[in-house]
């Protein structure tokens, strides 16, 4: 099947099945796309959106992602509704199957991201003077403007010497886990957050972070219908690297 494009996302394959009973309808659409596209929430459909199937209004009530061998992923969208078309009012989702009343769900991603070798916990106890010398090695190179080795200004600390050895060998960063937490609230009267870009903790069930790290509210998106937010997504990201988002800059 030739690829079709939704923005920059290529749908490599799409299938659909529909089952209708006396009282309910279930419509499932399965879409195959690149794994990296499926991992981006912005490329997926919104829970609570409507779709007319066999002249019946259904609501997207569930999304499942299954990773396939290689670089592909299979996204399954399940639409549900009553066979009586009057049961679902596009202006009020309280009658929609799986979306009745307010509720919320959470998603968690953990990825490795490079941070400066100076943020490794092993070197957290280095003196400020040693850190300045090592930082100069990272930023300006191993030789100063006079042709001398920058590391000559280091103290006799074995750890400072070890870190300098790593930098000289080309190791300038280390991988640290970065946590991303997304909370989705459905049929909510909550207002979208106004503190995006500021330090803010998501609360439970988000995981506890390593000592020294904190959370930053990095984004929000949603869909409004009738008199409520059908879906309101809020996202936080950890600082990583055993160091916080700097309160002076992000408070």
Secondary structure, 3 states (H helix, E strand, C coil): CCCEEECCEEEEEEEEEEEECCCEEEEEEEEEEEHHHHCCHHHCCCCCCEEEECCEEEEEEEEEEEECCCCEEEEEEEEEEECCHHHCECCEHHHCCCCCCCEEEEEEEEEEEEEEHHHCHHHCCCCHHHHHHHHHHHHHCCECCCCCEHHHHCCCCHHHHHHHHHHHCCCCEEEEEEEEEEEEEEEECCCCCCCCCCECCCCCCCCCCCCCCCEEEEEEEEEEECCEEEEEEEEEEECCCCCCCCHHHHC
